[in-house]
Amino acid sequence: LHVRLAGEVDKAADARSYCAAFLADVCGTLGVRGGVVWLADGERPEPVCVGGIAVDDLADFTTAAEEVLARGIGRLATSESLPDTALLLYPVRLGTTTHGVVGFADEAASPAPIRGALQRMLVPLCDHLAEYLQRCRTQTEARSRTAIDGDVALAQYIAELHSPLDLARTAAAIANETARMLGCDRVSTLL
């Protein structure tokens, strides 16, 4: 499972597709009922991928995910709309900041040792998701730096192109060429 998830880091086109592959692979391998991946750009996590749980049943779990996001500590969440389901929530951290929450649905009556084993497996799995998010962030920052460097280079090129030009001579040349091309006797250039 870890090898497959690590391999997906390089192949995924965007966070949503990686999360879908991540969720399907983990749920299938661990045999859990389903799961949810929430990612947060701000303070509120948004579910980017849901499997095995109806979207309408996420309200109570999203509140618990917000708590995990704020505290950075995993927990078990239950919902009134799904009394036989418990969602084991774990934070996705980049450094010391929590950027998402992963939740896996399990039977509410599962014994504590089984739930503990699932939680121990969640830690490295969330690390794979964090690695993917870090790679996305690094690529975005690199693209931004390249765009800024390109804008600076273009501005410098334009400044160098215009600096040796005599404004009055350039305006006269433009007016004369325009008059010749249009076949008229006068063209004015306003400076």
Disulfide bonds with the S-S distance in Angstrom:
none
